[in-house]
Amino acid sequence: MSLKRIAGVIPARLSSTRLARKVLRTIAGRPMVEWVWRAASASGLMDPVVVATDSDEVAELCRERAIPVVMTSPTCPSGSDRVREVALQIDADIYVNIQGDEPTLTPEFFPPLLSLFERPEVEVATLAVRCPLEEIANSNAVKVVTALDGRALYFSRATIPYDRDGDGFAAYWKHLGIYAYRKAALERFASLPPSPLELIERLEQLRLLENGMGLYVAQAPGDTIGVDTEADLDRAEAELRWRKS
């Protein structure tokens, strides 16, 4: 993969609303954020891989565990803005925004994501996986539809595409919230105001589409367990303990 310098950034906000202090919660013997950092680092594709936080407590834990950390402003409205702050301190050609609440990520998720940048038309890359049947109608599982070349056409909490005839031919793809940006694309995205569709669906990736940016989707090697609730935490614990056994 003939790419230039790639930096991995894990935004880690302590004051999450749905599950308090989740990035520090222990799962299978390690803090959640450490599982994410280990998976990203083990891919060998990003240097450095840093945690971006506004919390002294998160920063101290990272330092204790030899995890590189960058302090960012508490006023950052989103993870993408936190990544942009890191970009002001760490120079790279591509920045990967890795969610800090995805402890079941593995190193295998990063090659398909980053291989998209071998195509010059790709400004931003992300991942999707075949949507499990039980999540097709779930508004918390974001669906994505793409053009034949992989360019994202739309993301929605609704069930898209709509299977009008009900013949079962529709393929549903679940979006995984991992993004990689070329530096110029990250700067442009962060400078744009929230867009109308973004505000309706509460999906910041729609800002990219509404402004004509080249967002492309690669197939992930599997699904992940994003942790937002105690039940998610229990599922992640079971999965990671099984991997360690």
C-alpha positions in Angstrom: 0.0 0.0 0.0 1.9 3.0 -1.3 0.4 5.7 1.0 2.2 8.5 2.8 2.1 9.2 6.5 -1.2 8.0 8.2 -2.1 9.1 11.7 -4.7 7.2 13.7 -6.8 9.3 16.2 -9.1 7.9 18.8 -11.4 10.6 20.2 -12.2 9.7 23.8 -14.7 11.9 25.5 -15.3 11.0 29.2 -18.7 12.8 29.6 -20.7 10.5 27.3 -24.4 10.9 27.8 -25.8 7.3 27.3 -23.2 5.4 29.2 -21.1 7.5 31.6 -17.3 7.2 31.5 -17.5 4.4 29.0 -14.1 4.8 27.5 -12.6 4.0 30.9 -14.9 1.1 31.7 -13.0 -2.2 32.1 -13.8 -4.9 29.5 -12.1 -8.3 29.8 -9.3 -6.8 32.0 -8.5 -3.7 30.0 -10.1 -0.2 29.7 -12.2 0.1 26.6 -10.0 2.8 25.0 -7.0 0.5 25.4 -8.7 -2.3 23.3 -9.3 0.2 20.5 -5.7 1.5 20.6 -4.2 -2.0 20.6 -6.3 -3.0 17.5 -5.4 0.1 15.6 -1.7 0.0 16.5 -1.4 -3.7 15.7 -2.5 -3.0 12.1 0.9 -1.5 11.5 -0.6 1.0 9.0 -0.7 4.1 11.2 2.0 6.0 12.9 1.3 7.4 15.3 -2.0 6.2 16.8 -3.0 8.6 19.6 -5.9 9.1 21.9 -7.4 12.6 21.7 -9.2 13.7 24.8 -10.1 16.7 26.9 -10.1 14.7 30.1 -7.1 14.7 32.5 -8.3 11.3 33.8 -8.3 9.7 30.4 -4.9 11.2 29.6 -3.4 10.0 32.9 -4.6 6.4 32.2 -3.2 6.5 28.7 0.2 7.7 30.0 0.2 4.9 32.6 -0.3 2.4 29.8 2.2 4.0 27.4 -0.6 5.0 25.0 0.2 8.3 23.2 -2.3 11.0 24.1 -3.0 14.5 22.7 -5.1 17.0 24.8 -7.8 18.7 22.8 -10.4 21.4 23.7 -13.4 20.6 25.8 -15.5 22.7 23.4 -15.0 20.3 20.4 -18.6 19.5 19.3 -17.7 16.2 17.6 -15.0 13.5 17.2 -14.2 14.9 13.8 -13.4 18.3 15.3 -11.2 16.6 17.9 -9.3 14.8 15.0 -8.9 18.2 13.3 -7.3 19.6 16.5 -4.8 16.7 16.4 -4.1 17.5 12.8 -2.9 20.9 13.8 -0.3 19.3 16.1 0.6 16.1 14.1 1.3 16.4 10.4 0.1 13.5 8.2 -1.4 12.9 4.8 -4.3 10.9 6.0 -6.1 10.9 9.4 -8.1 8.0 10.6 -11.0 8.8 13.0 -11.4 5.6 15.2 -14.3 5.6 17.6 -13.2 5.1 21.2 -16.3 3.0 22.0 -15.5 0.1 19.5 -13.5 -2.3 21.7 -14.1 -5.3 19.3 -12.3 -3.7 16.4 -9.4 -5.8 15.1 -6.4 -4.9 12.9 -8.1 -6.4 9.9 -10.5 -3.5 9.7 -7.9 -1.0 8.6 -6.5 -2.4 5.3 -9.8 -2.2 3.3 -10.4 1.2 4.7 -7.0 2.6 3.7 -6.6 0.8 0.4 -9.4 3.1 -0.9 -6.9 5.9 -1.0 -5.0 4.3 -3.8 -7.8 5.9 -5.9 -7.2 9.6 -6.3 -10.9 10.5 -6.4 -11.3 9.3 -2.8 -11.3 12.2 -0.3 -12.9 10.3 2.6 -13.2 6.6 3.3 -15.4 4.6 5.6 -16.6 1.0 6.2 -19.8 -1.0 6.0 -20.9 -4.5 6.6 -23.9 -6.6 5.6 -26.7 -5.5 8.0 -27.8 -8.3 10.3 -31.5 -9.1 9.8 -32.5 -8.1 13.3 -31.0 -4.6 12.7 -32.5 -3.7 9.3 -35.4 -1.8 10.9 -33.4 -0.5 13.8 -32.9 3.3 13.5 -29.7 3.1 15.6 -28.1 0.9 12.8 -27.3 3.4 10.1 -27.8 2.1 6.6 -25.8 3.2 3.5 -26.4 2.8 -0.2 -23.5 3.2 -2.7 -22.9 3.6 -6.4 -21.4 0.8 -8.3 -17.9 2.3 -7.8 -18.4 2.4 -4.0 -19.1 6.1 -3.7 -21.7 6.7 -1.0 -25.0 7.9 -2.2 -26.9 8.3 1.1 -26.8 7.3 4.7 -30.0 7.0 6.7 -31.5 5.7 9.9 -34.4 4.6 7.8 -34.4 1.2 6.0 -32.8 2.0 2.6 -33.1 0.8 -0.1 -36.9 0.3 0.2 -37.7 -3.2 -1.0 -41.0 -2.2 -2.8 -41.8 -5.7 -4.2 -40.6 -7.5 -1.1 -38.8 -10.1 -3.2 -35.8 -10.3 -0.9 -33.3 -8.9 -3.5 -32.5 -5.8 -1.5 -29.0 -5.8 0.1 -28.8 -3.8 3.3 -25.5 -2.4 4.4 -24.8 -1.2 7.9 -22.4 1.7 8.3 -19.5 1.4 10.7 -18.4 4.8 12.1 -14.8 4.7 11.2 -13.5 7.4 8.8 -10.3 8.2 7.1 -9.7 11.7 5.6 -7.1 13.2 3.3 -5.8 16.2 5.1 -7.4 18.7 2.8 -10.8 16.9 3.1 -10.6 16.9 6.9 -9.9 20.7 6.9 -12.8 21.3 4.5 -15.2 19.1 6.4 -14.4 20.8 9.8 -14.9 24.3 8.2 -18.3 23.6 6.9 -21.5 24.3 8.9 -23.9 21.5 9.8 -26.0 20.7 6.7 -29.8 20.3 6.5 -29.9 16.6 6.0 -27.2 16.1 8.7 -29.5 18.0 11.2 -32.6 16.0 10.2 -30.9 12.5 10.5 -28.3 13.5 13.1 -25.6 12.0 10.9 -22.6 14.2 10.4 -21.4 12.1 7.3 -24.3 13.6 5.4 -22.4 17.0 5.5 -19.8 15.4 3.2 -22.4 14.2 0.7 -24.4 17.5 0.7 -21.2 19.3 -0.1 -20.2 17.0 -2.9 -17.2 15.4 -1.2 -15.9 12.1 -2.4 -16.8 9.6 0.4 -16.3 6.0 -0.6 -17.2 2.8 1.3 -15.2 -0.4 1.7 -16.5 -3.7 3.0 -15.5 -4.4 6.6 -14.3 -7.9 7.5 -17.1 -8.2 10.0 -19.5 -6.3 12.4 -18.4 -4.6 15.6 -20.0 -4.0 19.0 -20.3 -0.3 19.5 -20.8 0.3 23.2 -23.6 2.7 24.2 -25.4 0.7 26.9 -24.7 -1.7 29.8 -26.0 -4.5 27.5 -23.5 -3.6 24.8 -20.8 -3.6 27.5 -21.8 -7.2 28.5 -21.8 -8.3 24.8 -18.3 -6.8 24.3 -17.1 -8.5 27.5 -18.3 -11.9 26.3 -16.7 -11.4 22.8 -13.3 -10.3 24.1 -13.1 -13.0 26.8 -13.9 -15.5 24.1 -11.1 -14.2 21.9 -8.6 -14.4 24.8 -9.6 -18.0 25.7 
